[in-house]
Amino acid sequence: MRENGFRAEEIDTTKPHPARIYDYLLGGKDNYEVDRQAGEQLIAAAPEARIGVRANRAFLRRAVRHVVGTGVRQILDIGTGLPTSPNVHETALEVAPDIRVAYVDNDPIVHTHAGALLSAAGKTGIVLADLRDPRAILDDPDVHAVIDFDEPVALLLVAVIHFLTDADKPEEIIATLRDALAPGSHLILSHATGDFADRSGAAAVYSKATASMNLRTRTEIERFFDGFELIDPGVAQVPFWRPDTPPPPRSREIGFYGGVARKLT
């Protein structure tokens, strides 16, 4: 894959970063003190936050296994965040040995960590790009080195769309990505919500980070699946999307919706 260059000063370690906060909540080590402080503030505002991100990660794994089980053999994971094992490609390889995965993120730190991890990972690649410019992602030669858009693709937008404001026009961004996908492609999407509790305090933590969090209702999140056919059980709280283990404690409070849908034509 092409090496995307960046300057050290482009990496801002003075503000919390959503990917590093997420890493901290998952128990990872690729974070800074400012991220750990933000993570603790998040837990104080939303006590189920650590359970929630782990439930979201478990949803991701179940969704990937399902989609690969339908025959999809390539994955475009946008907003991948810092590598956390088992990663998407590791999960997919449990089902099929011929999987190809292109990871995309706009954070140079994510790019560096993922690049080191994926150097021996086979048919995978990492691209430094921004979801706000979907056309650039679709046209990127490094994406095309992994993904054949004439064949079905699993598009992953997991815990990333809530970092787009309405002014970013997320529905148009998703539509641009959707229109580039072949029939039989799938969308796996999860999104934070305030439907189950007042999460204004949690959102306030992200307002001081490098990206704010924009909580949306189930109805608003369902619109992101326009042009796809949702599979059962539709858009659900992540612990209750086809669970394969008993739901964790406080599951009814977890502020993440998730869904998987298929593009028919």
C-alpha positions as CSV (number, residue, x, y, z in Angstrom):
1,M,0.0,0.0,0.0
2,R,1.1,3.6,-0.6
3,E,2.6,5.3,2.4
4,N,0.5,8.4,3.3
5,G,2.9,11.0,4.6
6,F,2.1,13.4,7.5
7,R,4.0,15.7,9.8
8,A,4.4,15.0,13.5
9,E,2.7,18.4,14.3
10,E,-0.5,17.1,12.6
11,I,-1.0,14.7,15.5
12,D,-2.8,16.5,18.2
13,T,-2.1,14.9,21.6
14,T,-3.4,18.0,23.6
15,K,-7.0,17.1,23.0
16,P,-8.8,13.8,23.6
17,H,-9.4,11.9,20.4
18,P,-12.5,9.7,19.9
19,A,-10.5,6.7,18.6
20,R,-8.1,6.9,21.6
21,I,-11.0,7.3,24.1
22,Y,-12.6,4.2,22.6
23,D,-9.4,2.3,22.8
24,Y,-9.1,3.3,26.5
25,L,-12.7,2.1,27.2
26,L,-11.9,-1.2,25.5
27,G,-8.9,-1.6,27.8
28,G,-6.3,-0.8,25.1
29,K,-2.9,0.9,25.6
30,D,-2.8,3.2,22.5
31,N,-4.0,6.3,24.3
32,Y,-2.7,9.3,26.2
33,E,-3.4,10.8,29.6
34,V,-5.8,13.3,28.1
35,D,-7.8,10.4,26.5
36,R,-7.9,8.5,29.8
37,Q,-9.2,11.5,31.6
38,A,-11.9,12.0,29.0
39,G,-12.7,8.3,29.3
40,E,-13.2,8.6,33.0
41,Q,-15.4,11.7,32.6
42,L,-17.4,9.7,30.1
43,I,-17.9,6.9,32.5
44,A,-19.0,9.4,35.2
45,A,-21.6,10.9,32.8
46,A,-22.7,7.5,31.4
47,P,-21.8,4.6,33.8
48,E,-22.5,2.0,31.2
49,A,-20.1,3.5,28.7
50,R,-17.4,0.8,29.0
51,I,-20.0,-1.9,28.7
52,G,-21.5,-0.1,25.8
53,V,-18.3,0.1,23.7
54,R,-17.6,-3.6,24.4
55,A,-21.2,-4.5,23.3
56,N,-20.7,-2.4,20.2
57,R,-17.5,-4.3,19.4
58,A,-19.3,-7.6,19.9
59,F,-22.0,-6.5,17.6
60,L,-19.3,-5.7,15.0
61,R,-17.9,-9.2,15.2
62,R,-21.3,-10.8,14.9
63,A,-22.3,-8.6,12.0
64,V,-19.0,-9.3,10.1
65,R,-19.4,-13.1,10.6
66,H,-23.0,-12.9,9.3
67,V,-22.1,-10.9,6.2
68,V,-19.0,-13.0,5.3
69,G,-21.2,-16.1,5.9
70,T,-23.5,-14.8,3.1
71,G,-20.6,-15.0,0.7
72,V,-19.2,-11.4,0.8
73,R,-15.4,-11.6,0.5
74,Q,-14.3,-7.9,0.7
75,I,-14.8,-5.3,3.4
76,L,-14.4,-1.5,3.4
77,D,-14.1,-0.4,7.0
78,I,-14.3,3.4,7.2
79,G,-13.5,5.0,10.6
80,T,-11.8,1.9,11.7
81,G,-10.2,3.4,14.8
82,L,-7.2,2.0,16.6
83,P,-6.6,-1.7,16.1
84,T,-8.2,-3.9,18.7
85,S,-7.8,-7.7,18.5
86,P,-9.7,-9.5,17.2
87,N,-9.8,-7.0,14.3
88,V,-12.2,-7.0,11.4
89,H,-9.9,-9.0,9.2
90,E,-9.2,-11.5,12.0
91,T,-12.9,-12.0,12.6
92,A,-13.6,-12.4,8.9
93,L,-10.8,-14.9,8.5
94,E,-12.6,-17.1,11.1
95,V,-15.3,-17.6,8.4
96,A,-13.4,-17.4,5.1
97,P,-9.7,-17.5,4.3
98,D,-9.9,-15.4,1.1
99,I,-11.2,-12.2,2.7
100,R,-9.9,-8.8,1.6
101,V,-10.2,-5.7,3.9
102,A,-9.4,-2.1,3.3
103,Y,-9.3,0.0,6.5
104,V,-9.9,3.8,6.2
105,D,-9.4,6.4,9.0
106,N,-8.5,10.1,9.1
107,D,-6.2,9.9,12.1
108,P,-2.5,9.6,11.4
109,I,-2.0,7.8,14.7
110,V,-4.5,5.2,13.6
111,H,-2.9,4.9,10.3
112,T,0.6,4.3,11.8
113,H,-0.6,1.7,14.3
114,A,-2.8,-0.1,11.8
115,G,0.0,0.0,9.2
116,A,2.4,-1.8,11.5
117,L,-0.2,-4.4,12.5
118,L,-1.3,-5.1,8.9
119,S,2.2,-5.3,7.4
120,A,1.9,-9.1,7.5
121,A,-1.8,-9.5,7.5
122,G,-2.2,-10.6,3.9
123,K,-4.9,-9.0,1.7
124,T,-5.5,-5.9,3.8
125,G,-4.6,-2.3,3.6
126,I,-4.9,1.0,5.5
127,V,-5.7,4.3,3.8
128,L,-5.5,7.8,5.4
129,A,-8.7,9.5,4.3
130,D,-11.8,11.3,5.6
131,L,-15.4,10.0,5.6
132,R,-16.5,13.6,4.8
133,D,-15.0,13.1,1.3
134,P,-16.5,9.8,0.2
135,R,-15.6,10.3,-3.4
136,A,-11.9,10.5,-2.5
137,I,-12.2,7.2,-0.6
138,L,-13.9,5.5,-3.6
139,D,-11.3,6.8,-6.0
140,D,-8.3,6.1,-3.9
141,P,-5.9,3.7,-5.7
142,D,-5.0,2.0,-2.5
143,V,-8.6,1.2,-1.8
144,H,-8.9,-0.2,-5.4
145,A,-5.8,-2.3,-4.7
146,V,-7.9,-4.3,-2.2
147,I,-11.6,-3.7,-3.2
148,D,-13.2,-4.6,-6.5
149,F,-16.4,-2.5,-6.6
150,D,-17.9,-4.7,-9.3
151,E,-18.3,-7.4,-6.6
152,P,-20.3,-7.3,-3.4
153,V,-18.6,-5.3,-0.6
154,A,-19.4,-5.1,3.2
155,L,-19.3,-1.4,4.0
156,L,-18.6,-0.8,7.7
157,L,-19.6,2.5,9.3
158,V,-19.3,1.4,13.0
159,A,-19.5,4.1,15.7
160,V,-18.4,6.8,13.2
161,I,-21.4,8.5,11.7
162,H,-22.3,10.1,15.1
163,F,-19.1,12.2,14.7
164,L,-20.7,13.9,11.6
165,T,-23.0,16.8,12.2
166,D,-26.1,17.4,10.2
167,A,-24.2,20.1,8.3
168,D,-21.8,17.4,7.1
169,K,-24.8,15.8,5.3
170,P,-24.3,12.2,6.5
171,E,-27.2,10.8,4.5
172,E,-25.6,12.2,1.3
173,I,-22.2,10.7,2.3
174,I,-23.7,7.3,2.9
175,A,-25.7,7.5,-0.4
176,T,-22.5,8.3,-2.3
177,L,-20.9,5.2,-0.8
178,R,-24.0,3.1,-1.4
179,D,-24.3,4.0,-5.0
180,A,-20.8,2.7,-5.6
181,L,-21.6,-0.7,-4.2
182,A,-22.6,-3.7,-6.3
183,P,-25.9,-5.6,-5.6
184,G,-25.4,-8.0,-2.8
185,S,-23.3,-5.6,-0.9
186,H,-24.1,-5.0,2.8
187,L,-24.0,-2.0,5.2
188,I,-23.0,-2.6,8.8
189,L,-23.7,0.6,10.9
190,S,-23.8,1.5,14.5
191,H,-24.5,4.8,16.1
192,A,-24.8,6.4,19.5
193,T,-28.2,7.5,20.8
194,G,-29.7,9.3,23.8
195,D,-33.0,7.4,23.5
196,F,-32.5,5.5,26.7
197,A,-31.1,8.1,29.0
198,D,-30.0,11.7,29.1
199,R,-26.6,11.5,27.6
200,S,-25.9,15.3,27.3
201,G,-23.1,14.9,29.8
202,A,-21.4,12.2,27.6
203,A,-21.8,14.4,24.5
204,A,-20.2,17.3,26.5
205,V,-17.1,15.2,27.0
206,Y,-16.7,14.8,23.2
207,S,-17.3,18.5,22.7
208,K,-13.8,19.1,24.2
209,A,-12.3,16.4,22.0
210,T,-11.1,16.6,18.3
211,A,-14.6,15.5,17.2
212,S,-18.0,16.1,18.8
213,M,-20.6,13.4,19.2
214,N,-24.0,13.9,17.7
215,L,-26.6,11.6,19.3
216,R,-29.5,10.6,17.1
217,T,-32.8,8.8,17.6
218,R,-33.7,5.4,16.2
219,T,-35.8,7.0,13.5
220,E,-33.0,9.2,12.4
221,I,-30.5,6.3,12.3
222,E,-32.9,4.2,10.3
223,R,-32.7,6.8,7.5
224,F,-29.0,6.0,7.0
225,F,-30.1,2.6,5.7
226,D,-32.2,4.1,2.8
227,G,-31.6,2.1,-0.4
228,F,-30.7,-1.0,1.6
229,E,-33.0,-3.8,2.9
230,L,-32.6,-4.2,6.7
231,I,-32.2,-7.8,7.8
232,D,-33.9,-9.0,11.0
233,P,-34.1,-7.7,13.7
234,G,-33.6,-4.3,11.9
235,V,-32.1,-1.4,13.9
236,A,-31.7,-2.6,17.5
237,Q,-29.7,-1.9,20.6
238,V,-26.4,-3.6,19.9
239,P,-26.6,-6.2,22.6
240,F,-29.9,-7.4,21.1
241,W,-28.8,-7.7,17.5
242,R,-28.6,-11.4,17.0
243,P,-26.9,-12.1,20.3
244,D,-24.9,-15.3,20.7
245,T,-24.3,-14.9,24.5
246,P,-26.5,-13.6,27.3
247,P,-26.7,-9.8,27.2
248,P,-24.3,-8.0,29.5
249,P,-25.5,-6.1,32.6
250,R,-27.3,-2.8,32.1
251,S,-27.9,-3.8,28.4
252,R,-31.2,-1.8,28.3
253,E,-29.2,1.4,29.1
254,I,-26.6,0.9,26.3
255,G,-26.8,3.9,24.0
256,F,-25.8,2.3,20.7
257,Y,-28.1,1.2,17.9
258,G,-26.8,-1.2,15.3
259,G,-28.1,-2.7,12.1
260,V,-27.1,-4.7,9.0
261,A,-28.7,-4.3,5.6
262,R,-28.3,-5.6,2.1
263,K,-28.3,-3.7,-1.2
264,L,-30.6,-5.5,-3.6
265,T,-30.1,-3.6,-6.8
